[in-house]
Amino acid sequence: MQWRASRGEGREATTELREVVSAILYVARTGIAWRYLPHDFPPHTTVYGYIKEWERDGTAEEIHDTLRD
């Protein structure tokens, strides 16, 4: 699944959401800084951009609540 940016950029996303989530979980598990993400993942700026947007719009909290329930 790919995600289309909602900021009016009009571009199709080229990053797979599965890879973004995997990278976020990797950072959470290992405690590394975003910039030290292995090159197997999307660029750290892309991953960080997704998580910051999800935190801003409430998506991260909704995911957390759903998983906790």
mmCIF file of the N, C-alpha and C atoms, coordinates in Angstrom:
data_MODEL
# 
_entry.id   MODEL 
# 
loop_
_atom_site.group_PDB 
_atom_site.id 
_atom_site.type_symbol 
_atom_site.label_atom_id 
_atom_site.label_alt_id 
_atom_site.label_comp_id 
_atom_site.label_asym_id 
_atom_site.label_entity_id 
_atom_site.label_seq_id 
_atom_site.pdbx_PDB_ins_code 
_atom_site.Cartn_x 
_atom_site.Cartn_y 
_atom_site.Cartn_z 
_atom_site.occupancy 
_atom_site.B_iso_or_equiv 
_atom_site.pdbx_formal_charge 
_atom_site.auth_seq_id 
_atom_site.auth_comp_id 
_atom_site.auth_asym_id 
_atom_site.auth_atom_id 
_atom_site.pdbx_PDB_model_num 
ATOM 1   N N  . MET A 1 1  ? 0.845  -1.170 0.000  1.00 0.00 ? 1  MET A N  1 
ATOM 2   C CA . MET A 1 1  ? 0.000  0.000  0.000  1.00 0.00 ? 1  MET A CA 1 
ATOM 3   C C  . MET A 1 1  ? 0.891  1.233  0.000  1.00 0.00 ? 1  MET A C  1 
ATOM 4   N N  . GLN A 1 2  ? 0.515  2.198  -0.804 1.00 0.00 ? 2  GLN A N  1 
ATOM 5   C CA . GLN A 1 2  ? 1.228  3.463  -0.822 1.00 0.00 ? 2  GLN A CA 1 
ATOM 6   C C  . GLN A 1 2  ? 0.309  4.544  -0.306 1.00 0.00 ? 2  GLN A C  1 
ATOM 7   N N  . TRP A 1 3  ? 0.900  5.593  0.212  1.00 0.00 ? 3  TRP A N  1 
ATOM 8   C CA . TRP A 1 3  ? 0.139  6.664  0.813  1.00 0.00 ? 3  TRP A CA 1 
ATOM 9   C C  . TRP A 1 3  ? 0.309  7.916  -0.015 1.00 0.00 ? 3  TRP A C  1 
ATOM 10  N N  . ARG A 1 4  ? -0.765 8.605  -0.270 1.00 0.00 ? 4  ARG A N  1 
ATOM 11  C CA . ARG A 1 4  ? -0.702 9.859  -1.012 1.00 0.00 ? 4  ARG A CA 1 
ATOM 12  C C  . ARG A 1 4  ? -0.676 11.007 -0.020 1.00 0.00 ? 4  ARG A C  1 
ATOM 13  N N  . ALA A 1 5  ? 0.260  11.893 -0.190 1.00 0.00 ? 5  ALA A N  1 
ATOM 14  C CA . ALA A 1 5  ? 0.393  13.038 0.713  1.00 0.00 ? 5  ALA A CA 1 
ATOM 15  C C  . ALA A 1 5  ? -0.881 13.865 0.693  1.00 0.00 ? 5  ALA A C  1 
ATOM 16  N N  . SER A 1 6  ? -1.294 14.326 1.863  1.00 0.00 ? 6  SER A N  1 
ATOM 17  C CA . SER A 1 6  ? -2.531 15.086 1.967  1.00 0.00 ? 6  SER A CA 1 
ATOM 18  C C  . SER A 1 6  ? -2.275 16.585 2.063  1.00 0.00 ? 6  SER A C  1 
ATOM 19  N N  . ARG A 1 7  ? -1.045 16.995 1.862  1.00 0.00 ? 7  ARG A N  1 
ATOM 20  C CA . ARG A 1 7  ? -0.702 18.402 2.008  1.00 0.00 ? 7  ARG A CA 1 
ATOM 21  C C  . ARG A 1 7  ? -0.889 19.191 0.720  1.00 0.00 ? 7  ARG A C  1 
ATOM 22  N N  . GLY A 1 8  ? -1.579 18.608 -0.274 1.00 0.00 ? 8  GLY A N  1 
ATOM 23  C CA . GLY A 1 8  ? -1.816 19.314 -1.507 1.00 0.00 ? 8  GLY A CA 1 
ATOM 24  C C  . GLY A 1 8  ? -0.618 19.324 -2.437 1.00 0.00 ? 8  GLY A C  1 
ATOM 25  N N  . GLU A 1 9  ? 0.324  18.430 -2.229 1.00 0.00 ? 9  GLU A N  1 
ATOM 26  C CA . GLU A 1 9  ? 1.512  18.404 -3.066 1.00 0.00 ? 9  GLU A CA 1 
ATOM 27  C C  . GLU A 1 9  ? 1.207  17.833 -4.444 1.00 0.00 ? 9  GLU A C  1 
ATOM 28  N N  . GLY A 1 10 ? 0.179  17.006 -4.537 1.00 0.00 ? 10 GLY A N  1 
ATOM 29  C CA . GLY A 1 10 ? -0.215 16.465 -5.821 1.00 0.00 ? 10 GLY A CA 1 
ATOM 30  C C  . GLY A 1 10 ? 0.704  15.414 -6.387 1.00 0.00 ? 10 GLY A C  1 
ATOM 31  N N  . ARG A 1 11 ? 1.582  14.854 -5.576 1.00 0.00 ? 11 ARG A N  1 
ATOM 32  C CA . ARG A 1 11 ? 2.486  13.819 -6.055 1.00 0.00 ? 11 ARG A CA 1 
ATOM 33  C C  . ARG A 1 11 ? 2.086  12.482 -5.452 1.00 0.00 ? 11 ARG A C  1 
ATOM 34  N N  . GLU A 1 12 ? 2.292  11.430 -6.212 1.00 0.00 ? 12 GLU A N  1 
ATOM 35  C CA . GLU A 1 12 ? 2.073  10.090 -5.694 1.00 0.00 ? 12 GLU A CA 1 
ATOM 36  C C  . GLU A 1 12 ? 3.261  9.699  -4.825 1.00 0.00 ? 12 GLU A C  1 
ATOM 37  N N  . ALA A 1 13 ? 2.979  9.079  -3.715 1.00 0.00 ? 13 ALA A N  1 
ATOM 38  C CA . ALA A 1 13 ? 4.049  8.605  -2.835 1.00 0.00 ? 13 ALA A CA 1 
ATOM 39  C C  . ALA A 1 13 ? 4.743  7.418  -3.483 1.00 0.00 ? 13 ALA A C  1 
ATOM 40  N N  . THR A 1 14 ? 6.037  7.340  -3.309 1.00 0.00 ? 14 THR A N  1 
ATOM 41  C CA . THR A 1 14 ? 6.792  6.218  -3.861 1.00 0.00 ? 14 THR A CA 1 
ATOM 42  C C  . THR A 1 14 ? 7.310  5.307  -2.760 1.00 0.00 ? 14 THR A C  1 
ATOM 43  N N  . THR A 1 15 ? 6.998  5.629  -1.534 1.00 0.00 ? 15 THR A N  1 
ATOM 44  C CA . THR A 1 15 ? 7.463  4.856  -0.387 1.00 0.00 ? 15 THR A CA 1 
ATOM 45  C C  . THR A 1 15 ? 6.364  3.926  0.087  1.00 0.00 ? 15 THR A C  1 
ATOM 46  N N  . GLU A 1 16 ? 6.712  2.668  0.272  1.00 0.00 ? 16 GLU A N  1 
ATOM 47  C CA . GLU A 1 16 ? 5.757  1.688  0.772  1.00 0.00 ? 16 GLU A CA 1 
ATOM 48  C C  . GLU A 1 16 ? 5.535  1.914  2.268  1.00 0.00 ? 16 GLU A C  1 
ATOM 49  N N  . LEU A 1 17 ? 4.278  1.958  2.674  1.00 0.00 ? 17 LEU A N  1 
ATOM 50  C CA . LEU A 1 17 ? 3.961  2.176  4.088  1.00 0.00 ? 17 LEU A CA 1 
ATOM 51  C C  . LEU A 1 17 ? 4.521  1.077  4.981  1.00 0.00 ? 17 LEU A C  1 
ATOM 52  N N  . ARG A 1 18 ? 4.542  -0.135 4.482  1.00 0.00 ? 18 ARG A N  1 
ATOM 53  C CA . ARG A 1 18 ? 5.100  -1.234 5.264  1.00 0.00 ? 18 ARG A CA 1 
ATOM 54  C C  . ARG A 1 18 ? 6.551  -0.951 5.646  1.00 0.00 ? 18 ARG A C  1 
ATOM 55  N N  . GLU A 1 19 ? 7.316  -0.392 4.704  1.00 0.00 ? 19 GLU A N  1 
ATOM 56  C CA . GLU A 1 19 ? 8.713  -0.063 4.977  1.00 0.00 ? 19 GLU A CA 1 
ATOM 57  C C  . GLU A 1 19 ? 8.833  1.088  5.973  1.00 0.00 ? 19 GLU A C  1 
ATOM 58  N N  . VAL A 1 20 ? 7.925  2.048  5.891  1.00 0.00 ? 20 VAL A N  1 
ATOM 59  C CA . VAL A 1 20 ? 7.924  3.169  6.833  1.00 0.00 ? 20 VAL A CA 1 
ATOM 60  C C  . VAL A 1 20 ? 7.647  2.654  8.244  1.00 0.00 ? 20 VAL A C  1 
ATOM 61  N N  . VAL A 1 21 ? 6.623  1.822  8.383  1.00 0.00 ? 21 VAL A N  1 
ATOM 62  C CA . VAL A 1 21 ? 6.275  1.277  9.699  1.00 0.00 ? 21 VAL A CA 1 
ATOM 63  C C  . VAL A 1 21 ? 7.411  0.404  10.229 1.00 0.00 ? 21 VAL A C  1 
ATOM 64  N N  . SER A 1 22 ? 8.009  -0.393 9.374  1.00 0.00 ? 22 SER A N  1 
ATOM 65  C CA . SER A 1 22 ? 9.146  -1.224 9.799  1.00 0.00 ? 22 SER A CA 1 
ATOM 66  C C  . SER A 1 22 ? 10.291 -0.362 10.309 1.00 0.00 ? 22 SER A C  1 
ATOM 67  N N  . ALA A 1 23 ? 10.558 0.736  9.635  1.00 0.00 ? 23 ALA A N  1 
ATOM 68  C CA . ALA A 1 23 ? 11.630 1.630  10.056 1.00 0.00 ? 23 ALA A CA 1 
ATOM 69  C C  . ALA A 1 23 ? 11.301 2.282  11.400 1.00 0.00 ? 23 ALA A C  1 
ATOM 70  N N  . ILE A 1 24 ? 10.056 2.693  11.586 1.00 0.00 ? 24 ILE A N  1 
ATOM 71  C CA . ILE A 1 24 ? 9.643  3.299  12.859 1.00 0.00 ? 24 ILE A CA 1 
ATOM 72  C C  . ILE A 1 24 ? 9.800  2.286  13.994 1.00 0.00 ? 24 ILE A C  1 
ATOM 73  N N  . LEU A 1 25 ? 9.366  1.061  13.753 1.00 0.00 ? 25 LEU A N  1 
ATOM 74  C CA . LEU A 1 25 ? 9.514  0.019  14.774 1.00 0.00 ? 25 LEU A CA 1 
ATOM 75  C C  . LEU A 1 25 ? 10.982 -0.280 15.059 1.00 0.00 ? 25 LEU A C  1 
ATOM 76  N N  . TYR A 1 26 ? 11.822 -0.230 14.033 1.00 0.00 ? 26 TYR A N  1 
ATOM 77  C CA . TYR A 1 26 ? 13.253 -0.462 14.218 1.00 0.00 ? 26 TYR A CA 1 
ATOM 78  C C  . TYR A 1 26 ? 13.851 0.604  15.133 1.00 0.00 ? 26 TYR A C  1 
ATOM 79  N N  . VAL A 1 27 ? 13.495 1.858  14.890 1.00 0.00 ? 27 VAL A N  1 
ATOM 80  C CA . VAL A 1 27 ? 13.991 2.949  15.733 1.00 0.00 ? 27 VAL A CA 1 
ATOM 81  C C  . VAL A 1 27 ? 13.492 2.780  17.165 1.00 0.00 ? 27 VAL A C  1 
ATOM 82  N N  . ALA A 1 28 ? 12.224 2.398  17.320 1.00 0.00 ? 28 ALA A N  1 
ATOM 83  C CA . ALA A 1 28 ? 11.655 2.217  18.655 1.00 0.00 ? 28 ALA A CA 1 
ATOM 84  C C  . ALA A 1 28 ? 12.345 1.066  19.394 1.00 0.00 ? 28 ALA A C  1 
ATOM 85  N N  . ARG A 1 29 ? 12.642 -0.020 18.672 1.00 0.00 ? 29 ARG A N  1 
ATOM 86  C CA . ARG A 1 29 ? 13.278 -1.189 19.297 1.00 0.00 ? 29 ARG A CA 1 
ATOM 87  C C  . ARG A 1 29 ? 14.727 -0.933 19.671 1.00 0.00 ? 29 ARG A C  1 
ATOM 88  N N  . THR A 1 30 ? 15.463 -0.272 18.777 1.00 0.00 ? 30 THR A N  1 
ATOM 89  C CA . THR A 1 30 ? 16.902 -0.139 18.982 1.00 0.00 ? 30 THR A CA 1 
ATOM 90  C C  . THR A 1 30 ? 17.300 1.145  19.694 1.00 0.00 ? 30 THR A C  1 
ATOM 91  N N  . GLY A 1 31 ? 16.455 2.169  19.601 1.00 0.00 ? 31 GLY A N  1 
ATOM 92  C CA . GLY A 1 31 ? 16.771 3.441  20.227 1.00 0.00 ? 31 GLY A CA 1 
ATOM 93  C C  . GLY A 1 31 ? 17.772 4.286  19.452 1.00 0.00 ? 31 GLY A C  1 
ATOM 94  N N  . ILE A 1 32 ? 18.049 3.914  18.210 1.00 0.00 ? 32 ILE A N  1 
ATOM 95  C CA . ILE A 1 32 ? 19.008 4.682  17.415 1.00 0.00 ? 32 ILE A CA 1 
ATOM 96  C C  . ILE A 1 32 ? 18.406 6.018  16.994 1.00 0.00 ? 32 ILE A C  1 
ATOM 97  N N  . ALA A 1 33 ? 19.257 6.921  16.594 1.00 0.00 ? 33 ALA A N  1 
ATOM 98  C CA . ALA A 1 33 ? 18.804 8.202  16.042 1.00 0.00 ? 33 ALA A CA 1 
ATOM 99  C C  . ALA A 1 33 ? 18.273 7.966  14.630 1.00 0.00 ? 33 ALA A C  1 
ATOM 100 N N  . TRP A 1 34 ? 17.319 8.776  14.227 1.00 0.00 ? 34 TRP A N  1 
ATOM 101 C CA . TRP A 1 34 ? 16.715 8.616  12.896 1.00 0.00 ? 34 TRP A CA 1 
ATOM 102 C C  . TRP A 1 34 ? 17.771 8.573  11.800 1.00 0.00 ? 34 TRP A C  1 
ATOM 103 N N  . ARG A 1 35 ? 18.770 9.435  11.905 1.00 0.00 ? 35 ARG A N  1 
ATOM 104 C CA . ARG A 1 35 ? 19.762 9.537  10.835 1.00 0.00 ? 35 ARG A CA 1 
ATOM 105 C C  . ARG A 1 35 ? 20.606 8.275  10.678 1.00 0.00 ? 35 ARG A C  1 
ATOM 106 N N  . TYR A 1 36 ? 20.574 7.384  11.666 1.00 0.00 ? 36 TYR A N  1 
ATOM 107 C CA . TYR A 1 36 ? 21.361 6.157  11.594 1.00 0.00 ? 36 TYR A CA 1 
ATOM 108 C C  . TYR A 1 36 ? 20.559 4.952  11.128 1.00 0.00 ? 36 TYR A C  1 
ATOM 109 N N  . LEU A 1 37 ? 19.367 5.189  10.578 1.00 0.00 ? 37 LEU A N  1 
ATOM 110 C CA . LEU A 1 37 ? 18.596 4.082  10.013 1.00 0.00 ? 37 LEU A CA 1 
ATOM 111 C C  . LEU A 1 37 ? 19.425 3.371  8.950  1.00 0.00 ? 37 LEU A C  1 
ATOM 112 N N  . PRO A 1 38 ? 19.445 2.051  8.963  1.00 0.00 ? 38 PRO A N  1 
ATOM 113 C CA . PRO A 1 38 ? 20.168 1.328  7.911  1.00 0.00 ? 38 PRO A CA 1 
ATOM 114 C C  . PRO A 1 38 ? 19.601 1.670  6.524  1.00 0.00 ? 38 PRO A C  1 
ATOM 115 N N  . HIS A 1 39 ? 20.420 1.530  5.536  1.00 0.00 ? 39 HIS A N  1 
ATOM 116 C CA . HIS A 1 39 ? 20.024 1.884  4.177  1.00 0.00 ? 39 HIS A CA 1 
ATOM 117 C C  . HIS A 1 39 ? 18.990 0.934  3.576  1.00 0.00 ? 39 HIS A C  1 
ATOM 118 N N  . ASP A 1 40 ? 18.657 -0.133 4.297  1.00 0.00 ? 40 ASP A N  1 
ATOM 119 C CA . ASP A 1 40 ? 17.599 -1.049 3.845  1.00 0.00 ? 40 ASP A CA 1 
ATOM 120 C C  . ASP A 1 40 ? 16.232 -0.381 3.930  1.00 0.00 ? 40 ASP A C  1 
ATOM 121 N N  . PHE A 1 41 ? 16.128 0.650  4.741  1.00 0.00 ? 41 PHE A N  1 
ATOM 122 C CA . PHE A 1 41 ? 14.868 1.373  4.950  1.00 0.00 ? 41 PHE A CA 1 
ATOM 123 C C  . PHE A 1 41 ? 14.825 2.607  4.054  1.00 0.00 ? 41 PHE A C  1 
ATOM 124 N N  . PRO A 1 42 ? 13.645 3.213  3.941  1.00 0.00 ? 42 PRO A N  1 
ATOM 125 C CA . PRO A 1 42 ? 13.567 4.484  3.213  1.00 0.00 ? 42 PRO A CA 1 
ATOM 126 C C  . PRO A 1 42 ? 14.440 5.538  3.910  1.00 0.00 ? 42 PRO A C  1 
ATOM 127 N N  . PRO A 1 43 ? 14.725 6.648  3.236  1.00 0.00 ? 43 PRO A N  1 
ATOM 128 C CA . PRO A 1 43 ? 15.544 7.693  3.862  1.00 0.00 ? 43 PRO A CA 1 
ATOM 129 C C  . PRO A 1 43 ? 14.966 8.145  5.202  1.00 0.00 ? 43 PRO A C  1 
ATOM 130 N N  . HIS A 1 44 ? 15.850 8.450  6.149  1.00 0.00 ? 44 HIS A N  1 
ATOM 131 C CA . HIS A 1 44 ? 15.395 8.819  7.489  1.00 0.00 ? 44 HIS A CA 1 
ATOM 132 C C  . HIS A 1 44 ? 14.509 10.053 7.460  1.00 0.00 ? 44 HIS A C  1 
ATOM 133 N N  . THR A 1 45 ? 14.747 10.959 6.536  1.00 0.00 ? 45 THR A N  1 
ATOM 134 C CA . THR A 1 45 ? 13.916 12.161 6.460  1.00 0.00 ? 45 THR A CA 1 
ATOM 135 C C  . THR A 1 45 ? 12.489 11.817 6.050  1.00 0.00 ? 45 THR A C  1 
ATOM 136 N N  . THR A 1 46 ? 12.341 10.826 5.194  1.00 0.00 ? 46 THR A N  1 
ATOM 137 C CA . THR A 1 46 ? 11.013 10.375 4.771  1.00 0.00 ? 46 THR A CA 1 
ATOM 138 C C  . THR A 1 46 ? 10.283 9.722  5.928  1.00 0.00 ? 46 THR A C  1 
ATOM 139 N N  . VAL A 1 47 ? 10.949 8.799  6.604  1.00 0.00 ? 47 VAL A N  1 
ATOM 140 C CA . VAL A 1 47 ? 10.332 8.081  7.726  1.00 0.00 ? 47 VAL A CA 1 
ATOM 141 C C  . VAL A 1 47 ? 9.956  9.048  8.834  1.00 0.00 ? 47 VAL A C  1 
ATOM 142 N N  . TYR A 1 48 ? 10.867 9.947  9.167  1.00 0.00 ? 48 TYR A N  1 
ATOM 143 C CA . TYR A 1 48 ? 10.600 10.928 10.223 1.00 0.00 ? 48 TYR A CA 1 
ATOM 144 C C  . TYR A 1 48 ? 9.433  11.833 9.825  1.00 0.00 ? 48 TYR A C  1 
ATOM 145 N N  . GLY A 1 49 ? 9.360  12.189 8.559  1.00 0.00 ? 49 GLY A N  1 
ATOM 146 C CA . GLY A 1 49 ? 8.256  13.016 8.074  1.00 0.00 ? 49 GLY A CA 1 
ATOM 147 C C  . GLY A 1 49 ? 6.917  12.336 8.260  1.00 0.00 ? 49 GLY A C  1 
ATOM 148 N N  . TYR A 1 50 ? 6.861  11.040 7.986  1.00 0.00 ? 50 TYR A N  1 
ATOM 149 C CA . TYR A 1 50 ? 5.621  10.288 8.180  1.00 0.00 ? 50 TYR A CA 1 
ATOM 150 C C  . TYR A 1 50 ? 5.209  10.271 9.650  1.00 0.00 ? 50 TYR A C  1 
ATOM 151 N N  . ILE A 1 51 ? 6.148  9.941  10.536 1.00 0.00 ? 51 ILE A N  1 
ATOM 152 C CA . ILE A 1 51 ? 5.772  9.822  11.948 1.00 0.00 ? 51 ILE A CA 1 
ATOM 153 C C  . ILE A 1 51 ? 5.373  11.177 12.518 1.00 0.00 ? 51 ILE A C  1 
ATOM 154 N N  . LYS A 1 52 ? 6.043  12.248 12.123 1.00 0.00 ? 52 LYS A N  1 
ATOM 155 C CA . LYS A 1 52 ? 5.666  13.577 12.606 1.00 0.00 ? 52 LYS A CA 1 
ATOM 156 C C  . LYS A 1 52 ? 4.272  13.963 12.112 1.00 0.00 ? 52 LYS A C  1 
ATOM 157 N N  . GLU A 1 53 ? 3.951  13.642 10.866 1.00 0.00 ? 53 GLU A N  1 
ATOM 158 C CA . GLU A 1 53 ? 2.618  13.931 10.329 1.00 0.00 ? 53 GLU A CA 1 
ATOM 159 C C  . GLU A 1 53 ? 1.564  13.097 11.056 1.00 0.00 ? 53 GLU A C  1 
ATOM 160 N N  . TRP A 1 54 ? 1.867  11.827 11.294 1.00 0.00 ? 54 TRP A N  1 
ATOM 161 C CA . TRP A 1 54 ? 0.920  10.954 11.988 1.00 0.00 ? 54 TRP A CA 1 
ATOM 162 C C  . TRP A 1 54 ? 0.717  11.404 13.428 1.00 0.00 ? 54 TRP A C  1 
ATOM 163 N N  . GLU A 1 55 ? 1.748  11.911 14.069 1.00 0.00 ? 55 GLU A N  1 
ATOM 164 C CA . GLU A 1 55 ? 1.589  12.450 15.422 1.00 0.00 ? 55 GLU A CA 1 
ATOM 165 C C  . GLU A 1 55 ? 0.752  13.723 15.395 1.00 0.00 ? 55 GLU A C  1 
ATOM 166 N N  . ARG A 1 56 ? 0.974  14.566 14.392 1.00 0.00 ? 56 ARG A N  1 
ATOM 167 C CA . ARG A 1 56 ? 0.250  15.830 14.287 1.00 0.00 ? 56 ARG A CA 1 
ATOM 168 C C  . ARG A 1 56 ? -1.235 15.618 14.037 1.00 0.00 ? 56 ARG A C  1 
ATOM 169 N N  . ASP A 1 57 ? -1.572 14.675 13.142 1.00 0.00 ? 57 ASP A N  1 
ATOM 170 C CA . ASP A 1 57 ? -2.983 14.503 12.789 1.00 0.00 ? 57 ASP A CA 1 
ATOM 171 C C  . ASP A 1 57 ? -3.720 13.453 13.619 1.00 0.00 ? 57 ASP A C  1 
ATOM 172 N N  . GLY A 1 58 ? -3.041 12.857 14.611 1.00 0.00 ? 58 GLY A N  1 
ATOM 173 C CA . GLY A 1 58 ? -3.700 11.911 15.514 1.00 0.00 ? 58 GLY A CA 1 
ATOM 174 C C  . GLY A 1 58 ? -3.662 10.465 15.067 1.00 0.00 ? 58 GLY A C  1 
ATOM 175 N N  . THR A 1 59 ? -3.081 10.193 13.915 1.00 0.00 ? 59 THR A N  1 
ATOM 176 C CA . THR A 1 59 ? -3.025 8.818  13.409 1.00 0.00 ? 59 THR A CA 1 
ATOM 177 C C  . THR A 1 59 ? -2.200 7.922  14.329 1.00 0.00 ? 59 THR A C  1 
ATOM 178 N N  . ALA A 1 60 ? -1.076 8.413  14.817 1.00 0.00 ? 60 ALA A N  1 
ATOM 179 C CA . ALA A 1 60 ? -0.215 7.605  15.690 1.00 0.00 ? 60 ALA A CA 1 
ATOM 180 C C  . ALA A 1 60 ? -0.951 7.197  16.965 1.00 0.00 ? 60 ALA A C  1 
ATOM 181 N N  . GLU A 1 61 ? -1.681 8.125  17.546 1.00 0.00 ? 61 GLU A N  1 
ATOM 182 C CA . GLU A 1 61 ? -2.432 7.813  18.763 1.00 0.00 ? 61 GLU A CA 1 
ATOM 183 C C  . GLU A 1 61 ? -3.561 6.819  18.479 1.00 0.00 ? 61 GLU A C  1 
ATOM 184 N N  . GLU A 1 62 ? -4.203 6.970  17.339 1.00 0.00 ? 62 GLU A N  1 
ATOM 185 C CA . GLU A 1 62 ? -5.275 6.043  16.965 1.00 0.00 ? 62 GLU A CA 1 
ATOM 186 C C  . GLU A 1 62 ? -4.736 4.625  16.764 1.00 0.00 ? 62 GLU A C  1 
ATOM 187 N N  . ILE A 1 63 ? -3.588 4.511  16.123 1.00 0.00 ? 63 ILE A N  1 
ATOM 188 C CA . ILE A 1 63 ? -2.948 3.198  15.930 1.00 0.00 ? 63 ILE A CA 1 
ATOM 189 C C  . ILE A 1 63 ? -2.603 2.601  17.291 1.00 0.00 ? 63 ILE A C  1 
ATOM 190 N N  . HIS A 1 64 ? -2.012 3.405  18.152 1.00 0.00 ? 64 HIS A N  1 
ATOM 191 C CA . HIS A 1 64 ? -1.630 2.941  19.485 1.00 0.00 ? 64 HIS A CA 1 
ATOM 192 C C  . HIS A 1 64 ? -2.848 2.456  20.267 1.00 0.00 ? 64 HIS A C  1 
ATOM 193 N N  . ASP A 1 65 ? -3.926 3.237  20.247 1.00 0.00 ? 65 ASP A N  1 
ATOM 194 C CA . ASP A 1 65 ? -5.139 2.851  20.976 1.00 0.00 ? 65 ASP A CA 1 
ATOM 195 C C  . ASP A 1 65 ? -5.750 1.567  20.425 1.00 0.00 ? 65 ASP A C  1 
ATOM 196 N N  . THR A 1 66 ? -5.745 1.426  19.105 1.00 0.00 ? 66 THR A N  1 
ATOM 197 C CA . THR A 1 66 ? -6.307 0.223  18.471 1.00 0.00 ? 66 THR A CA 1 
ATOM 198 C C  . THR A 1 66 ? -5.493 -1.007 18.860 1.00 0.00 ? 66 THR A C  1 
ATOM 199 N N  . LEU A 1 67 ? -4.181 -0.898 18.833 1.00 0.00 ? 67 LEU A N  1 
ATOM 200 C CA . LEU A 1 67 ? -3.324 -2.026 19.192 1.00 0.00 ? 67 LEU A CA 1 
ATOM 201 C C  . LEU A 1 67 ? -3.441 -2.373 20.668 1.00 0.00 ? 67 LEU A C  1 
ATOM 202 N N  . ARG A 1 68 ? -3.592 -1.358 21.510 1.00 0.00 ? 68 ARG A N  1 
ATOM 203 C CA . ARG A 1 68 ? -3.714 -1.588 22.943 1.00 0.00 ? 68 ARG A CA 1 
ATOM 204 C C  . ARG A 1 68 ? -5.022 -2.302 23.279 1.00 0.00 ? 68 ARG A C  1 
ATOM 205 N N  . ASP A 1 69 ? -6.089 -1.925 22.586 1.00 0.00 ? 69 ASP A N  1 
ATOM 206 C CA . ASP A 1 69 ? -7.395 -2.570 22.835 1.00 0.00 ? 69 ASP A CA 1 
ATOM 207 C C  . ASP A 1 69 ? -7.346 -4.014 22.405 1.00 0.00 ? 69 ASP A C  1 
# 
